[in-house]
């Protein structure tokens, strides 16, 4: 139920709010991969440090976020989609790091059959 409520709240947000939500989600995923922004560290410094562990093109969402937040440029649906895609890539990277490169197959058969 909680996910459904979050989904409805997300759908009602303006593009800028969606972008901020997705940015925080990306940072949360980076934290799960042990990449935490340091105290007093700028986003650019954090991006440079994180790019040692994560592909730099995946971290392009940081540049986009800085551009929109600091220039007061309105966020577009394309911007939101770009950060959403980065979030999906980070999620896949986190899953790989957490569980290894195993492939999980879902089967209807039980092991005893």
Secondary structure as GFF3:
##gff-version 3
##sequence-region A 1 113
A	DSSP	alpha_helix	2	12	.	.	.	ID=ss1
A	DSSP	alpha_helix	15	32	.	.	.	ID=ss2
A	DSSP	alpha_helix	43	50	.	.	.	ID=ss3
A	DSSP	alpha_helix	60	71	.	.	.	ID=ss4
A	DSSP	alpha_helix	77	99	.	.	.	ID=ss5
###
